[in-house]
Amino acid sequence: MLVCFSNQEKNMEKIALYRKYRPHNFDNLVGQEHIKTTLVNAFKSQNVSHAYLFTGPRGTGKTSTARLIAKALNCSDLKDNYEPCDKCEFCTEINDGRLIDIIEIDAASNRGIDEVRDLKEKIQFSPTRSKYKVYIIDEVHMMTKEAFNALLKTLEEPPAHAYFILATTEAHKIPETIISRCQRFDFKRVTGKAIMTRLNYIAQLEGITAEDKALEAISRYVDGGMRDAIGLVEQLTVNGSLTFEHVKEILGITSYILLEELYSAIEKKDVKDSLRIVHDMHDQGCDLKQFIHEFIEDLRTKLLDSVMKNDFEKSAWLIKVVEAFQFAYEKTNTMSIPQLPLEIAIIRVAGNLKEEVVKEKIIKPVAPVSIAREHAPINVPVKKETPTSIAIDSGVTPDFTIEKIIEGWPRIVERTKAPALRMSVKNASPFRLDGSDLTLAFSSTFHKDKVMEHDYRVELEEIITSVFGHGIRILSVIKDIEIKSVVDEKDNSVDEALEIFGGEVVD
């Protein structure tokens, strides 16, 4: 018997699950109750704004909600004055992405002023078939400053037949002038429980045999992104089955039992057992960075729980543990031995380092040394005590001091390649060394912000490490303002600009 399938049925077979199970009405919008309620009330009262700004993490439903608004505006048979029927020709064409009056623009590839001018010209024309034109601009933060300026007036006074919905994952990059012309909605990360419920529903419809532990692991892994979760279910399903062992193997997820074992060993200050767990994971090829991320999440839950129970002694200890493992997380990719940062973190928080004795050695010599130097010409055995206390307390050897850094700062400036960074490093002066934290003082906020930009800060930290042989972290402060003579002082602004950008003075 020959079985024929329509083109639509063939396309449905090929469609990705995250697109297939996109919410087609407001009732199916998961995890964004506050936004759903506000939009439903706007449609019921016929008070829909002509411009919306949707912000939030990826995969939380921004574009799907934008399409729901487009459907509700154009649907020919609205239910209860707000819910699209999902059956009329407009709803069907919007679902398939075929309605010509719904214009979806990717701002990442259409970010210039020419594209916005083209949009302004076409927006004046009435819709071809539907009641309203809806412009959905995704990743709108990628638009240039000139493009934003060109869009301003249109957003403020759009034609009666046009609506704008802007979506972004980085709201801080949107000009305030644009935000003020839109109704803003902040999409939240979907809770793990809501994601797991939705995944279970999809698995039943698709005939997938899914283990609860597998769905729970995916829900935790995606960090609130529904789209990513559905995509992983499709990717990790093998022969209609989704198992925890397969999910753990592919994603590098750690068993929650292992997390509890490590926490228990650290709490008991059992360094040997803690290190054994780490070595076993490394030998099995586990992703240690992912493990640290999950362990920090687990610690955070315990920290918040201890705060709610007013157990502040435990809270203080947990904060110390979180800080140690956060530092390990940041250093995992830069260390030559991947498991070393994790081992150091365990030794710091679980090792019996006798911190009280160390503090005693640090504090006691201070008073006698200062007195001896001021009042009596006697030899006090200072040399042995001071370096030992520094090395134990901060992990820094005696030759790595703030004086050495100040003395070698010109070498740091010389090795700085980027002109803009070099100019800002010249403006900086080493101010304080606290363990591995080096604080730089700046006389200008401009230079401070330039050095503290992520890429420049990392570059400068690597240069300092290569010169002095010690890993450091850069912090920054602003110097106290000094009042200088305006008459006598030479204006170096032109020279600074030439050094940053290159060039020469021309008559």
C-alpha positions in Angstrom: 0.0 0.0 0.0 1.4 3.4 -1.0 1.0 6.1 1.7 1.3 9.7 0.6 2.0 12.6 2.9 1.2 16.3 2.3 3.9 18.8 2.2 2.7 20.3 5.5 3.0 16.9 7.2 6.5 16.4 5.8 7.5 19.8 7.2 6.0 19.0 10.6 8.3 15.9 10.8 11.4 18.0 10.2 10.6 20.9 12.5 12.7 21.2 15.7 10.9 20.4 19.0 11.6 23.9 20.4 9.7 25.4 17.4 7.0 22.8 17.4 6.2 23.4 21.1 6.5 27.1 21.0 3.5 28.6 22.9 0.7 29.3 20.5 -1.5 31.2 23.0 -1.0 33.1 26.2 -2.2 30.2 28.4 0.8 28.1 27.1 3.3 30.8 28.0 5.4 29.1 30.7 7.3 30.9 33.5 6.3 34.5 32.7 3.0 34.9 34.6 3.6 38.6 35.3 4.0 39.5 31.6 1.1 37.3 30.5 -1.3 39.0 33.0 -0.2 42.5 32.0 -0.6 41.8 28.2 -3.9 40.0 28.6 -5.3 43.0 30.6 -4.0 45.4 27.8 -5.9 43.4 25.1 -9.1 43.2 27.2 -9.0 47.0 27.8 -8.0 47.7 24.2 -5.0 49.6 25.4 -2.1 47.8 23.6 1.1 49.9 23.4 2.6 50.6 19.9 6.1 49.8 21.2 7.3 47.1 23.5 10.8 46.3 24.8 11.4 42.6 25.9 14.5 42.0 27.8 15.9 38.9 29.6 18.1 35.8 29.2 18.0 33.7 26.0 15.4 31.1 25.6 12.9 32.6 28.1 10.1 33.4 25.5 10.8 36.9 24.2 10.3 36.2 20.5 7.5 33.8 21.2 5.6 36.4 23.2 6.2 38.9 20.4 4.5 36.6 18.0 1.6 36.0 20.4 1.0 39.8 20.4 1.1 39.8 16.6 -1.4 37.0 16.5 -3.7 38.7 19.0 -3.6 41.9 17.0 -4.5 40.3 13.7 -6.6 37.2 14.7 -10.1 37.3 13.1 -11.7 35.3 15.9 -10.2 36.3 19.3 -11.4 34.3 22.3 -12.3 36.3 25.4 -11.0 39.4 23.6 -7.3 38.4 24.1 -6.6 34.8 23.1 -5.7 34.0 19.5 -7.9 31.3 18.0 -4.9 29.6 16.3 -7.1 28.4 13.5 -7.8 31.4 11.2 -5.7 32.2 8.2 -3.7 34.9 10.0 -2.9 32.8 13.0 -1.8 29.9 10.8 0.4 32.1 8.6 2.0 33.7 11.6 2.8 30.2 13.1 4.4 29.2 9.8 6.2 32.5 9.4 4.5 33.3 6.1 2.4 36.5 6.9 4.0 39.3 5.0 2.8 42.0 7.4 4.7 40.4 10.3 8.3 41.6 9.7 11.0 39.9 11.8 14.4 41.7 11.7 17.7 40.4 13.0 19.4 43.5 14.3 22.7 41.7 14.4 22.9 41.6 10.5 20.6 44.7 9.9 22.1 47.1 12.3 22.9 50.1 10.2 21.2 53.4 9.5 20.4 52.4 5.9 18.3 49.5 7.0 16.4 51.8 9.5 15.8 54.3 6.7 14.4 51.6 4.5 12.1 50.5 7.4 10.9 54.1 7.9 10.0 54.4 4.2 8.1 51.1 4.1 6.3 51.5 7.4 4.1 54.3 6.0 2.4 51.8 3.6 -0.7 50.1 4.9 -0.7 46.4 5.7 -1.0 44.1 2.6 -3.5 41.6 4.1 -3.8 41.9 7.8 -5.1 44.6 10.1 -1.8 45.7 11.5 1.9 45.6 10.6 4.1 44.2 13.4 7.9 44.7 13.4 9.8 42.3 15.6 13.4 43.4 16.0 15.5 40.7 17.7 18.9 41.4 19.4 18.1 45.1 19.1 21.2 46.1 21.2 23.3 45.3 18.1 22.1 48.4 16.3 24.5 51.3 15.8 24.0 54.6 17.5 23.0 56.2 14.3 20.4 53.6 13.6 18.9 54.1 17.1 18.7 57.8 16.5 17.0 57.2 13.1 14.4 54.9 14.8 13.5 57.3 17.7 10.8 59.4 16.0 9.2 56.4 14.4 9.0 54.6 17.8 7.5 57.7 19.5 4.8 58.4 16.8 4.3 55.2 14.7 1.5 55.0 12.1 -1.8 53.7 13.5 -1.4 50.5 11.6 2.2 49.7 13.0 3.5 48.1 16.2 7.1 47.6 17.3 8.4 44.8 19.5 12.1 45.0 20.4 13.9 42.0 22.0 17.3 41.9 23.6 19.4 40.0 26.0 21.5 43.0 26.9 19.2 45.9 28.0 22.1 48.0 29.3 23.2 48.6 25.8 19.9 50.1 24.7 19.9 54.0 24.8 17.6 55.5 27.4 15.9 57.5 24.7 14.7 54.2 23.1 13.7 52.6 26.4 11.6 55.7 27.4 9.5 55.3 24.2 8.6 51.6 24.9 6.8 49.6 27.5 9.5 47.4 29.0 9.0 43.8 30.1 11.7 41.9 31.9 11.6 38.2 31.3 12.7 36.0 34.1 14.6 32.7 34.0 12.1 29.9 34.0 12.2 27.9 37.3 13.6 24.4 37.2 10.3 23.0 38.3 8.4 24.7 35.5 11.0 23.5 32.9 10.8 19.9 34.2 7.0 19.9 34.0 7.1 21.2 30.4 9.8 18.7 29.4 7.7 15.9 30.9 4.7 17.0 28.9 6.6 17.2 25.6 8.2 13.8 26.3 4.7 12.2 26.7 3.4 13.8 23.5 6.5 12.7 21.5 6.5 9.1 23.0 9.9 9.6 24.7 10.6 7.4 27.7 12.4 9.9 29.9 13.9 9.3 33.3 12.9 11.9 35.9 16.6 12.3 36.9 17.5 13.0 33.3 14.8 15.7 33.0 15.9 17.2 36.3 19.5 17.3 35.3 18.6 19.1 32.0 16.4 21.6 33.9 19.3 22.5 36.2 21.9 22.6 33.4 20.1 25.2 31.2 19.9 27.9 33.9 16.4 29.0 33.2 16.3 28.7 29.4 13.3 26.8 28.2 14.4 26.7 24.5 17.8 25.2 25.4 16.1 22.6 27.6 13.8 21.4 24.8 16.7 21.4 22.4 18.7 19.2 24.7 15.8 16.7 25.1 15.7 16.3 21.4 19.5 16.1 21.1 20.0 13.5 23.9 17.1 11.2 23.1 18.3 7.9 21.7 15.9 5.4 20.2 13.0 7.1 22.0 14.7 6.9 25.4 16.3 9.6 27.6 18.4 8.3 30.4 20.3 10.1 33.2 23.5 8.2 32.4 23.5 9.4 28.8 22.7 13.0 29.9 25.5 12.9 32.5 28.0 11.5 30.0 27.3 14.1 27.2 26.8 17.2 29.4 29.5 16.3 31.9 27.0 16.7 34.7 27.9 15.4 38.1 25.7 13.1 40.2 24.1 15.0 43.0 25.2 12.2 45.3 28.8 13.1 44.5 28.1 16.8 45.3 26.8 15.8 48.7 29.7 13.5 49.3 32.2 16.3 48.6 30.3 18.7 50.8 30.1 16.2 53.7 33.9 15.6 53.4 34.7 19.3 53.4 32.3 19.9 56.4 34.1 17.1 58.3 37.5 18.7 57.3 38.4 15.4 55.7 41.0 16.6 53.1 42.0 13.1 52.0 38.5 12.0 51.2 37.7 15.3 49.4 40.8 15.1 47.3 40.0 11.4 46.5 36.6 12.5 45.1 38.3 15.1 42.9 40.9 12.7 41.6 38.2 10.1 40.8 36.3 12.6 38.8 39.4 13.7 36.9 40.3 10.1 36.1 36.8 9.5 34.8 37.1 12.5 32.4 34.5 14.7 34.2 34.2 18.4 33.3 35.7 19.9 36.5 34.6 23.4 35.7 31.0 22.2 35.3 31.4 20.3 38.5 32.6 23.5 40.4 29.7 25.4 38.9 27.2 22.8 40.2 28.9 22.7 43.6 28.7 26.5 44.0 25.0 26.3 43.1 24.6 23.7 45.8 26.5 25.8 48.3 24.4 28.8 47.5 21.2 26.9 48.3 22.7 25.8 51.6 23.9 29.4 52.3 20.5 30.9 51.8 18.9 28.1 53.9 21.3 28.9 56.8 20.5 32.6 56.6 16.8 31.8 56.8 17.4 29.7 59.9 19.5 32.5 61.5 22.5 30.2 61.6 25.0 33.0 60.9 28.1 31.0 62.1 27.4 28.4 59.3 26.6 31.2 56.9 30.0 32.8 57.5 31.7 29.5 56.9 29.7 28.8 53.7 30.6 32.3 52.4 34.3 31.4 52.8 33.8 28.1 51.0 31.9 29.8 48.1 34.7 32.3 47.7 37.3 29.6 47.6 35.5 27.6 45.0 34.5 30.7 42.9 38.3 31.5 42.7 38.9 27.9 41.6 36.2 28.2 38.9 37.8 31.4 37.5 41.3 29.8 37.5 40.4 26.4 36.0 41.0 27.3 32.4 44.3 29.2 33.1 46.1 26.7 35.3 48.4 24.2 33.6 47.0 21.4 35.8 43.1 21.5 35.5 42.4 20.0 38.9 44.9 22.1 40.8 42.5 25.1 41.6 39.9 22.7 42.9 42.5 21.0 45.1 43.7 24.3 46.5 40.2 25.3 47.3 39.6 22.1 49.2 42.8 22.4 51.1 42.0 26.0 52.0 38.5 25.3 53.4 39.0 21.8 54.8 42.7 21.7 55.7 43.8 22.1 59.3 46.1 25.1 58.6 45.9 26.4 62.2 45.1 29.9 61.2 45.1 31.1 64.8 48.8 30.2 65.1 49.6 31.9 61.8 47.9 35.1 62.9 49.8 35.0 66.2 53.1 34.9 64.3 52.0 37.8 62.1 50.8 40.1 64.9 53.3 39.5 67.7 56.5 40.7 65.9 55.0 44.0 64.8 55.1 45.8 68.1 58.6 44.7 69.2 60.1 45.5 65.8 58.7 49.0 65.7 59.8 49.7 69.3 63.2 48.3 68.7 63.8 50.5 65.7 62.7 53.7 67.4 64.2 53.3 70.9 67.0 50.7 71.1 69.9 49.9 68.8 69.6 46.2 69.3 69.3 43.4 66.8 65.8 41.9 66.7 65.4 38.6 64.7 62.9 40.2 62.3 64.1 38.7 59.0 62.9 35.1 59.7 59.5 36.0 61.1 58.3 38.6 58.6 58.8 36.5 55.3 57.4 33.4 57.0 54.2 35.2 58.0 53.8 36.7 54.6 54.3 33.4 52.8 51.8 31.5 55.1 49.1 34.2 55.1 48.9 35.2 51.5 50.8 32.6 49.5 53.2 35.3 48.3 57.0 35.0 48.6 59.0 37.7 50.3 60.5 39.2 47.1 57.0 40.0 45.8 56.2 43.3 47.6 54.5 46.5 46.7 57.9 48.2 46.7 59.1 45.7 44.1 56.1 46.3 41.9 56.5 50.1 42.1 60.1 49.7 41.2 59.3 47.5 38.2 56.3 49.4 37.0 58.1 51.0 34.0 58.8 47.4 32.7 55.0 46.7 32.9 54.3 49.9 30.9 56.9 48.9 28.3 55.4 45.5 27.8 51.9 46.8 27.3 51.1 46.6 23.5 47.7 48.3 23.1 48.3 52.1 22.9 45.0 52.9 24.7 45.9 50.5 27.5 49.5 51.7 27.7 48.3 55.3 28.2 46.0 54.2 31.0 48.7 52.0 32.7 51.0 55.1 32.7 48.3 56.9 34.6 48.2 54.1 37.2 50.4 53.6 40.2 50.6 50.5 42.4 48.8 51.4 45.6 48.4 48.3 47.8 49.2 44.6 47.6 47.0 42.3 49.7 47.9 38.7 49.1 47.3 38.2 45.3 45.1 41.4 45.1 47.0 44.3 43.6 45.2 47.7 43.9 46.1 50.3 41.3 45.4 54.0 42.0 44.2 56.3 39.1 43.8 60.0 38.9 41.2 59.7 36.2 38.0 57.7 36.0 38.5 57.3 32.2 41.9 55.5 32.7 40.5 53.4 35.6 37.5 52.2 33.5 39.8 51.5 30.5 42.2 49.3 32.5 39.3 47.5 34.3 37.7 46.5 30.9 37.7 42.7 30.9 40.2 42.1 28.0 42.6 44.9 29.1 42.5 43.8 32.7 43.3 40.2 31.8 46.1 41.3 29.5 47.6 43.5 32.3 47.4 40.7 34.8 49.2 38.3 32.5 52.0 40.9 31.9 52.5 41.5 35.6 52.5 37.7 36.2 55.1 37.2 33.5 57.4 39.9 35.0 57.2 39.0 38.6 56.3 35.3 38.4 53.2 35.6 40.6 49.5 35.4 39.7 47.6 38.5 40.7 44.1 40.0 40.5 43.8 43.7 39.7 41.6 46.1 41.7 41.3 49.8 41.3 40.7 53.0 43.2 40.6 56.7 42.4 43.4 58.9 43.9 42.5 61.9 46.0 42.2 65.0 43.8 45.2 67.3 43.8 44.8 71.0 43.1 47.5 71.9 40.5 48.4 75.2 38.9 46.6 75.8 35.7 49.0 78.5 34.5 52.3 76.7 34.9 51.3 73.2 34.0 51.7 72.1 30.4 48.7 70.7 28.6 49.5 67.2 27.6 46.1 66.2 26.2 47.3 66.5 22.5 50.4 64.3 23.2 48.2 61.7 25.0 45.7 61.6 22.1 48.6 61.1 19.6 50.0 58.3 21.7 46.6 56.5 22.0 45.5 56.9 18.4 48.7 57.4 16.5 49.4 60.3 14.1 51.3 63.6 14.1 50.5 67.3 14.4 50.1 69.0 11.1 50.1 72.8 10.6 
